[in-house]
Amino acid sequence: MTGKISIKKIGVIGAGQMGGGIAHVCALGGYDVHLIDIDEDRLEQGVRTIEKNMSRQIAKGRISEGDKTAALARLTTGLGADGFKDCDLVIEAAIEDEETKKAILKNLCPHLKKDALIATNTSSISITRLAARTDRPGKFIGLHFMNPVPVMELVELIRGIATENDTYEAVRELTLKLGKTPINAEDFPAFIVNRILLPMLNEAIYVLYEGVGTVAAIDGAMKLGVHHPMGPLELADFIGLDICLAIMNTLHEGLADAKYRPCPLLVKYVEAGWLGRKTGRGFYDYAGAIPIPTR
């Protein structure tokens, strides 16, 4: 680290699966964290999930009860961006929609001190385009955590065309202090992991759509034949089918290649509101104790 930028307090926008996970690891890492969302219910649910996941880490011997207590004491919540006025870094982790992110970032900037950094947890959208909606493109960077954040080791670091080296070095140092492994990716649609992963999941949906195999057959084949810990359809449900579709659309539009066309069955599931685990139904039905394939 250059020593020019010191990160002590971190803001997080979005208390969902990703934002809550980012707040979790930052608070455990010793940073003061201010987490916001658009309503109290989402915030309360986010904090409950953080507490539950920390208890799970205690049960597995990864952290102590004291670690959890100290981390939660470092976490504050709120509904507006005014709580970010003393943050050194704010991480945007809202829905994977470009216009939504641009609106959030535009609204965020007036609430920040002039030297505060901004990062986005986008999994696919251009860092350069998002940075251009802020008043500080040089202090803007892509910081893509993997899901679930407390468990996964990787963070993709993506520089936009204007990202300054001091910004990159400060954020890279942060990821190392959080116990994560940073890997550089260039600012192309979906970066590295999702550029490879999402077309595979989309192809699995095509295999289902074309009747080559059932949900159980496809997931079973990939788990037993390739030793993947989760089948592709199970993983798509875990990620969220709306997020899978958003990333495939970004790839299709950004790279103009037909191989990235979202499967029509994926589009139908999203239109039906069958988004996977978070809605209780996707390629599996999660109403019972054991998920049941829906096709």
C-alpha positions in Angstrom: 0.0 0.0 0.0 1.2 3.5 -0.8 0.2 4.9 2.5 -1.6 7.8 0.8 -5.1 6.3 1.4 -6.2 4.8 4.8 -9.4 2.8 5.1 -10.9 2.7 8.6 -14.6 3.0 8.1 -16.5 1.3 5.3 -20.0 2.0 4.0 -22.1 -0.7 2.3 -25.2 0.0 0.1 -27.6 -3.0 0.2 -28.3 -5.4 3.0 -29.1 -8.4 0.8 -27.1 -11.5 0.3 -24.1 -9.8 -1.1 -24.1 -6.5 0.8 -24.8 -8.2 4.1 -22.0 -10.6 3.4 -19.6 -7.8 2.6 -20.6 -6.0 5.8 -20.1 -9.2 7.7 -16.5 -9.8 6.6 -15.5 -6.1 6.9 -16.9 -5.9 10.5 -15.1 -9.2 11.4 -11.9 -7.8 9.8 -11.9 -4.9 12.3 -13.4 -2.1 10.3 -16.3 0.1 11.4 -19.1 -0.6 9.0 -22.3 1.5 8.1 -24.9 -0.6 6.2 -27.9 0.9 4.5 -30.9 -0.3 2.6 -34.2 1.2 1.4 -36.3 0.1 4.4 -36.1 -1.1 8.0 -37.4 -4.6 7.2 -34.5 -5.3 4.8 -32.0 -3.9 7.2 -33.3 -6.0 10.1 -33.3 -9.1 7.9 -29.8 -8.4 6.8 -28.5 -8.0 10.3 -30.3 -11.2 11.4 -28.6 -13.1 8.6 -25.2 -11.6 9.6 -25.7 -12.8 13.2 -26.8 -16.2 12.0 -23.8 -16.7 9.7 -21.4 -15.6 12.4 -23.0 -18.1 14.8 -22.4 -20.7 12.1 -18.7 -19.7 12.0 -18.5 -20.0 15.8 -20.0 -23.6 15.6 -17.3 -24.5 13.0 -14.5 -23.1 15.2 -13.6 -20.3 12.7 -14.3 -17.4 15.0 -15.0 -16.9 18.7 -18.0 -15.6 20.5 -15.9 -12.5 21.3 -15.1 -12.0 17.6 -18.8 -12.0 16.9 -19.7 -9.6 19.7 -16.9 -7.2 18.7 -17.8 -7.3 15.0 -21.5 -6.6 15.7 -20.5 -3.6 17.9 -18.7 -2.2 14.9 -21.8 -2.4 12.7 -24.3 0.4 12.4 -27.3 0.7 10.0 -29.4 3.4 8.4 -31.7 4.3 5.6 -29.9 7.2 3.9 -26.6 8.0 2.4 -26.0 10.7 4.9 -24.6 8.1 7.2 -21.6 7.8 4.9 -20.1 11.2 5.6 -17.2 9.9 7.5 -16.6 6.7 5.5 -13.3 6.2 3.7 -14.7 3.7 1.3 -18.3 3.0 0.2 -19.2 -0.3 -1.5 -22.3 -0.4 -3.6 -24.0 -3.9 -3.6 -27.4 -3.2 -4.9 -29.4 -5.1 -7.5 -27.6 -6.0 -10.7 -29.2 -3.4 -12.8 -27.1 -0.7 -14.5 -29.6 2.2 -14.3 -30.4 1.5 -10.6 -26.6 1.5 -9.8 -26.1 4.7 -11.8 -28.9 6.4 -9.9 -27.5 5.2 -6.5 -24.0 6.4 -7.3 -25.1 9.8 -8.5 -27.1 10.3 -5.3 -24.2 9.0 -3.1 -21.5 11.4 -4.1 -22.8 14.6 -2.4 -22.8 12.7 0.9 -19.1 11.7 0.8 -15.9 13.4 1.9 -13.9 14.5 -1.1 -11.2 11.8 -0.7 -13.6 8.9 -0.1 -13.3 5.9 -2.4 -16.2 4.2 -4.1 -16.3 0.5 -5.1 -19.0 -1.5 -6.8 -19.7 -5.2 -6.3 -21.2 -5.5 -9.8 -20.7 -9.0 -11.2 -20.9 -7.9 -14.9 -21.4 -4.2 -15.6 -18.8 -1.8 -17.0 -16.7 -0.2 -14.2 -15.8 2.7 -16.6 -19.5 3.4 -17.3 -20.5 3.3 -13.6 -17.5 5.5 -12.6 -18.5 8.1 -15.2 -21.7 8.7 -13.1 -19.7 9.8 -10.1 -17.7 12.9 -9.3 -14.5 10.9 -8.8 -13.8 8.3 -11.5 -10.2 8.0 -10.4 -11.4 6.9 -6.9 -13.8 4.3 -8.3 -13.1 0.6 -8.7 -14.8 -2.8 -9.2 -14.6 -5.0 -6.0 -16.5 -8.2 -6.9 -16.9 -10.5 -4.0 -18.1 -14.1 -4.6 -21.2 -15.6 -3.0 -21.4 -16.5 -0.1 -19.0 -13.7 0.9 -17.9 -15.1 4.3 -16.9 -18.4 2.7 -15.5 -17.7 -0.7 -11.8 -16.7 -0.9 -11.8 -14.8 -4.2 -12.3 -11.1 -4.9 -12.1 -9.8 -8.4 -10.5 -6.3 -8.7 -11.5 -4.4 -11.8 -10.0 -1.0 -12.8 -12.0 1.3 -15.0 -10.1 3.4 -17.5 -9.8 6.3 -15.0 -9.1 4.3 -11.8 -6.0 5.7 -10.1 -3.2 3.4 -8.9 -3.6 4.7 -5.3 -7.2 3.6 -5.3 -6.3 0.2 -6.6 -3.5 -0.3 -4.0 -5.7 0.7 -1.1 -8.5 -1.6 -2.1 -6.2 -4.5 -2.8 -4.7 -4.1 0.6 -8.2 -4.1 2.1 -9.0 -7.4 0.4 -5.8 -9.0 1.8 -6.7 -7.7 5.3 -10.1 -9.4 5.0 -8.4 -12.7 4.3 -9.4 -12.7 0.7 -7.3 -13.4 -2.4 -7.5 -10.5 -5.0 -7.3 -11.3 -8.7 -7.2 -8.7 -11.4 -9.7 -8.7 -14.2 -10.0 -6.3 -17.1 -13.1 -4.2 -17.6 -14.9 -6.5 -20.0 -18.5 -7.7 -19.6 -18.8 -10.2 -16.6 -15.0 -10.0 -15.9 -13.4 -13.5 -15.4 -15.6 -15.7 -13.1 -19.0 -14.9 -14.5 -17.7 -14.7 -18.1 -16.9 -18.5 -17.7 -19.5 -19.6 -15.2 -22.7 -18.0 -16.4 -22.6 -19.4 -20.0 -22.1 -22.9 -18.4 -25.2 -22.4 -16.3 -27.1 -21.0 -19.3 -26.0 -24.1 -21.3 -27.3 -26.3 -18.6 -30.7 -24.6 -18.8 -30.6 -25.1 -22.6 -30.0 -28.8 -22.0 -33.1 -28.9 -19.8 -35.1 -26.7 -22.3 -34.3 -29.1 -25.1 -35.2 -32.2 -23.1 -31.8 -33.7 -23.1 -32.0 -34.4 -19.3 -34.2 -33.6 -16.3 -33.2 -31.2 -13.5 -32.0 -34.2 -11.4 -30.2 -35.8 -14.3 -28.3 -32.6 -15.3 -27.3 -31.7 -11.7 -26.4 -35.3 -10.9 -24.3 -35.7 -14.0 -22.2 -32.6 -13.3 -21.7 -33.5 -9.6 -20.7 -37.0 -10.3 -19.1 -36.6 -13.7 -17.1 -33.4 -13.0 -17.1 -33.3 -9.2 -18.8 -30.0 -9.0 -20.0 -29.5 -5.4 -23.4 -28.1 -6.7 -25.1 -28.9 -10.0 -25.5 -26.0 -12.4 -29.3 -25.7 -12.0 -28.9 -25.9 -8.2 -26.2 -23.2 -8.4 -28.4 -21.0 -10.7 -31.1 -21.1 -8.0 -28.6 -20.2 -5.3 -27.3 -17.2 -7.3 -30.8 -16.1 -8.3 -32.3 -16.6 -11.7 -32.9 -12.9 -12.1 -29.2 -12.2 -11.5 -28.2 -15.0 -14.0 -30.5 -13.4 -16.6 -29.1 -10.0 -16.0 -25.5 -11.2 -16.4 -26.3 -13.2 -19.6 -28.0 -10.0 -21.0 -24.9 -8.0 -20.2 -22.7 -10.6 -21.9 -25.1 -10.8 -24.9 -25.4 -7.0 -25.4 -21.8 -6.2 -24.5 -20.0 -8.8 -26.6 -22.6 -9.1 -29.5 -22.2 -12.9 -29.7 -25.1 -15.3 -30.1 -23.4 -17.8 -27.9 -24.4 -15.6 -24.9 -28.1 -15.5 -25.8 -30.1 -16.2 -22.6 -32.0 -19.5 -22.8 -35.8 -18.8 -23.3 -36.6 -21.1 -20.3 -34.5 -18.8 -18.1 -36.4 -15.8 -19.3 -39.7 -17.6 -18.6 -38.7 -18.5 -15.0 -37.8 -14.9 -14.3 -41.0 -13.7 -15.9 -42.9 -16.1 -13.6 -41.1 -14.8 -10.5 -39.5 -18.2 -10.0 -36.1 -16.8 -9.1 -34.7 -19.7 -7.1 -34.1 -20.1 -3.4 -34.9 -16.5 -2.5 -38.5 -16.9 -3.8 -38.9 -20.5 -2.8 -39.1 -21.8 -6.3 -36.8 -22.0 -9.3 -35.5 -25.2 -10.9 -36.3 -26.6 -7.5 -39.2 -26.2 -5.2 -38.0 -25.2 -1.7 -41.3 -25.5 0.2 -40.3 -28.7 2.0 -37.3 -29.9 3.9 -35.7 -31.3 0.7 -35.7 -29.3 -2.5 -37.8 -31.0 -5.3 -37.0 -30.5 -9.0 -39.8 -28.5 -10.8 -39.1 -30.2 -14.2 
